[in-house]
Amino acid sequence: MGFLDTFKGNQYKSEVERLQAELYQLRSTFTPEMYNAQNLLMLTQKLQNDINNLNAVIGQKNNEINNLNNKIIG
């Protein structure tokens, strides 16, 4: 690893530390309602991902059913 790589690594580390401090400061200003809203948003996103995954499974199962029906009929 060269000198520039080390410098970039230190630069990235400083940026991460700065952003973490900024995030901590912003979170300290959250009201309980804001935490609830954030948690609800995260839960909504997770549930939407679950729905998307289940819809994909349903699509696969429907394809399997169609293939089996075609074998039976034809």
C-alpha positions in Angstrom: 0.0 0.0 0.0 1.5 3.3 -1.1 1.6 6.7 0.7 -1.4 8.0 -1.2 -3.5 4.9 -0.1 -2.6 5.6 3.5 -3.5 9.3 3.1 -6.9 8.4 1.5 -7.5 5.8 4.3 -6.9 8.5 6.9 -9.0 10.9 5.0 -11.9 8.4 4.8 -11.6 7.6 8.5 -11.8 11.3 9.3 -14.8 11.7 7.1 -16.5 8.7 8.8 -15.8 10.1 12.2 -17.2 13.6 11.2 -20.3 12.0 9.8 -20.9 9.8 12.9 -20.6 12.9 15.1 -23.0 14.8 12.9 -25.4 11.8 13.0 -25.2 11.6 16.8 -25.8 15.4 17.0 -28.9 15.1 14.7 -30.3 12.1 16.6 -30.0 14.0 19.9 -32.5 16.5 18.5 -35.1 13.9 17.8 -38.3 14.0 19.7 -39.9 10.7 20.7 -42.4 11.3 17.9 -39.6 11.5 15.4 -38.1 8.2 16.7 -41.5 6.6 16.3 -41.8 8.0 12.8 -38.4 6.7 11.9 -39.1 3.3 13.3 -42.5 3.2 11.5 -40.7 4.1 8.2 -38.1 1.4 8.7 -40.9 -1.2 9.5 -42.9 -0.1 6.5 -39.9 -0.6 4.2 -39.2 -4.0 5.7 -42.8 -5.0 5.2 -42.8 -3.8 1.6 -39.7 -5.9 1.0 -41.4 -8.9 2.5 -44.4 -8.3 0.3 -42.2 -8.1 -2.8 -40.4 -11.3 -1.8 -43.7 -13.1 -1.2 -45.1 -11.9 -4.5 -42.1 -13.3 -6.2 -42.6 -16.7 -4.5 -46.3 -16.6 -5.6 -45.2 -15.9 -9.1 -42.9 -18.9 -9.1 -45.6 -21.1 -7.6 -48.1 -20.0 -10.2 -45.5 -20.9 -12.9 -45.0 -24.3 -11.3 -48.8 -24.9 -11.2 -49.1 -23.8 -14.9 -46.3 -26.2 -15.9 -47.9 -29.1 -14.0 -51.3 -28.3 -15.5 -49.7 -28.3 -19.0 -48.2 -31.7 -18.2 -51.5 -33.1 -17.1 -53.5 -31.7 -20.0 -51.0 -32.2 -22.8 
